[in-house]
Amino acid sequence: MVSSDQRRRQLAREKFLRQQQRRESARRKARRRNAAIAAGVVVVVAIGAGAWATDGFDSGSKDTANAEPSAPPTPSKAPDPCDKPAKGKVANLSYKKEPALTIDKSATYTLNLQTTCGDMPITMEASKAPHTVNSFDFLANKGYFDHTKCHRLTTSGIYVLQCGDPKGTGAGGPGYTLPDENLKDKRLKGNVYPAGTVAMANQYNPQTKQGKNTGGSQFFLVYQDSQLPPYYTPFGTLSKDAMKVLTKIAKAGENTGQGDGAPNATVVINKATVRKS
């Protein structure tokens, strides 16, 4: 007999696949829309506050086609455990191509996210994901991540905080894409990204097998073991202190009451730095 926990995980995985399909459809529509704009056609697009992006490992949109009628969910009212963001604004930066590989591929680097909720040091091994680590070194030095929000928290099925989008909506990116790396990492046993893993978001659709090598700047921090197929470049590991901060953010919950939304905690990266360890 399938336990309730197994059933919940199965439903979560099925939901994940549906969301991947919707995201790919949205990408195709966006390409057609951009082509129309380039041709001189004016298109007005209204984006709802609950719309989620195409540059994430999971769009976060809800499948309501077969849903039973129900009362609206009650959003969580958990208090905000974090401080106010530092003064400043997000830089408007975009690049046409991936930066040249300049890091030491044999070295270990530390990405430190100085957030409103506390510092979150992340160890990155350049030998395992050189393109990804090089990109973070490049973008952090440009101030790309400074003052950006961590826009998404999932608390059901998978347990991650997603960051790295200068738009704060899930739609932003640096203008270039990165190759997938380190997908055979021995830590990813049984299609599980263990707690403490930091991995790249991307646009891969496992059903169509399209969207490989589409990482940008968005990444997710795993605060509890999460069952996900190994399609998302694992490039870093959170320190113990970083895990404490991440756990605090997760405990505050998300704002929809459905397990997938913006974090109640005001999670802003005041400054991101990368240094060679």
Secondary structure, DSSP 8 states (H G I E B T S, - for coil): ---HHHHHHHHHHHHHHHHHHHHHHHHHHHHHHHHHHHTT--------TT---SSSSS------TT---------------S----S--------SS-----S-TTSEEEEEEEETTEEEEEEEETTT-HHHHHHHHHHHHTTTTTTEE--EEE-SSS-EEEE--TTSSS----SS-B----TT-TT-GGGEE-TTEEEE----BTTTTB-TT-B-S-EEEESS-EE--S-S-EEEEE-HHHHHHHHHHHHT-BSSSSSEE-BSS--EEEEEEEEE-
